[in-house]
């Protein structure tokens, strides 16, 4: 297996928003899912994830609530707000433009 | 305020939730690892490692939330506390330094200030002086009554007032139990001279100190409340003091701080219970009896120097008019009460400043070293985007938290020291006035804390200013040589200061030690003393006084054995009673008349004290009233006046209390009948069954404690005369100790400073060596790689340490010689260049220095070539 790739600056917010769009989830599962969905290419550590979550919560893009999990643990579950959805759309578009431009440059070389 | 509290409260909840969330994360990660077959412990460790540093994450997470400042403050303090826990050695060392620096200096300054510096509690105390009688051979005698009269009459141009005072005991009886009181007999003007005014009734009238005046007394308000229920009709009523009626004319406020001169010694912070007028005349108090303290107030505008010059003229006149060789000496009252401690005082205050400087230097050194070592970490944090203010703030806050903890320890130490001093140094005059000096505390604390903050702030500001590249590249080695030199100079200065204080402390301590072991001519162990006071009114003549003393001695001897009980008019190793004698058949030149210590003792005195008979005989049962008058002299007496012949058979005369000449029947080895720090004075002893005395001390040789003796003594008194009080029951050792209390104070204060300075120097040395070793680990690694063995590396570090110590000790020795000169008057039995004091201090310093250097040296010695090379 290849070494996990570092996250590009600014991409973590996008990833978090995207994963929360499909399903509200807690911090731990979110970290696991990032790893799984990206086929182990991306690995996010708690030190980046929680600050990102709090930052998003502070900006009103996600909201948090305490819920009981299947294992009986109390967990803080994050979900997307309306503002979060809007932000996700615009960031997704921006990313697509950026990625398109980047792959264009790389292909040319 | 409420908002702030709310913020902190909310913050607390947020913090708890965040903690819980992160804990849950770690637990679930651990479950995952366990599912893969790890043990719980392994899984927890792995989960934690995966999670990362919870503290930092929490802190960053909070930053992300834009936490309010109150929340941030609490967290940051926690981070600072955690940083302190992570560096326990540094934390301990800084706390210790601050505690010592603030605590020791403040406490000691408070004691010095309270005992020595604070003005006496009298009106215009600076112009009060004490006058002493001086003779060529005997300095500082109390005055005799005729001298007092002469001085008062002839010094009106120098002093606005001259007064006389005798410390005096009375027994109050009549209402309730008989009680021993301590008070003073004074000339009528002393109260107004000291500024004591009655709170009730009136003070003495000018003519009330004449022998013909009716007996009057003023009472302290303490006594008045305690014994007379604060009854204001007491004025004008008669009370009974030691069997005599006295009319109460006034009540005064007994300030607990009043200290009064008492002959050659002083009363310890206890205000007199009463004042009585001194009703003396030349008839009942001849020129040869020296027992009066003379106090005077300088006229406005007359300086002490001018007064001395004019006093010398008065002295010259008196010498002619009275055919006397006795002169006058003048001392400021404050000097009389606490001694001439100007020189040691300068040393003590200097020490306070030095210790404080050393403490500040230490803190600066340690924090400078720590912050410099953290420059790389700080640079990394700045590179990762931490705000400049934030980084600086973290460093500053750590300094503040450390300083606060150290400061609190310092205050506790200061409080503890002051209360310990009040408890253990009780014999020091005015010690009860000592309280913690808040100004000194604030100054010391502010200095140390400001130093700490400055020292940590400077490198932090530098690091945050973005000199990142060089800091990252150089890492912890990026220290200029200049700063190293300053650091090393500070350490050398610390060593020098502590050496100076050690030497001075050792000189004084050794003097004190020598003094306590000075040969007294007797064995002070297992001796207990007690005394009582016979009122003249009920024991008016020799027969009744002698009979009483004999009966009391016999009664106590029944319990302790006749060979273990003795009586004496004055305890040895004290001021005693001195006076002129004449030697029959001798004529003395002016100034050479014999002045001796006079003692009235029972015949068991010498054997109970284990004193040695040199020639002749001791007193025996036959030396009683009516038998031929006999006396015993000591070797100092013989050396002085009978250097070539035997004194046995010669006759002498006291000009006091005896009738007819006494024949010398024995010579005893010197029992120290004067102060411990002076050579044994010539002494003459008379038998107590032949010469009366109204104040006798009993000495009992026993292994029982003083209370056992007191019970027996009290029973004996009750049997003979229930109205008499039991006075001053104590061990002989306590009595001796009280005579050298002043020396003990100076020695213990300087000793405390020396220990504080030594600890600080050790701490400083440790800090600097430790830092230097850390800096040079790479160098040591390279050396190790090139084949240096452990011994080489140890030598490398120790050579540097030894160099510092040698230079420091050399500088300290020079200062020590100067300081020794300051305290030379306090030395006993050694000189100020005492090699033992210097040698022991140097050895102690070397040992402590070596211990401080040990741990860092050990680290250097185990320098791993690989690790050292990887370090950067």
Boltz contact constraints between the chains, C-beta under 6 A:
constraints:
  - contact:
      token1: [A, 27]
      token2: [B, 25]
      max_distance: 6.0
  - contact:
      token1: [A, 28]
      token2: [B, 25]
      max_distance: 6.0
  - contact:
      token1: [A, 28]
      token2: [B, 28]
      max_distance: 6.0
  - contact:
      token1: [A, 45]
      token2: [B, 52]
      max_distance: 6.0
  - contact:
      token1: [A, 46]
      token2: [B, 51]
      max_distance: 6.0
  - contact:
      token1: [A, 46]
      token2: [B, 52]
      max_distance: 6.0
  - contact:
      token1: [A, 47]
      token2: [B, 52]
      max_distance: 6.0
  - contact:
      token1: [A, 47]
      token2: [B, 57]
      max_distance: 6.0
  - contact:
      token1: [A, 50]
      token2: [B, 61]
      max_distance: 6.0
  - contact:
      token1: [A, 51]
      token2: [B, 60]
      max_distance: 6.0
  - contact:
      token1: [A, 51]
      token2: [B, 61]
      max_distance: 6.0
  - contact:
      token1: [A, 51]
      token2: [B, 64]
      max_distance: 6.0
  - contact:
      token1: [A, 54]
      token2: [B, 61]
      max_distance: 6.0
  - contact:
      token1: [A, 54]
      token2: [B, 64]
      max_distance: 6.0
  - contact:
      token1: [A, 54]
      token2: [B, 65]
      max_distance: 6.0
  - contact:
      token1: [A, 55]
      token2: [B, 64]
      max_distance: 6.0
  - contact:
      token1: [A, 58]
      token2: [B, 65]
      max_distance: 6.0
  - contact:
      token1: [A, 58]
      token2: [B, 66]
      max_distance: 6.0
  - contact:
      token1: [A, 73]
      token2: [B, 24]
      max_distance: 6.0
  - contact:
      token1: [A, 75]
      token2: [B, 24]
      max_distance: 6.0
  - contact:
      token1: [A, 76]
      token2: [B, 21]
      max_distance: 6.0
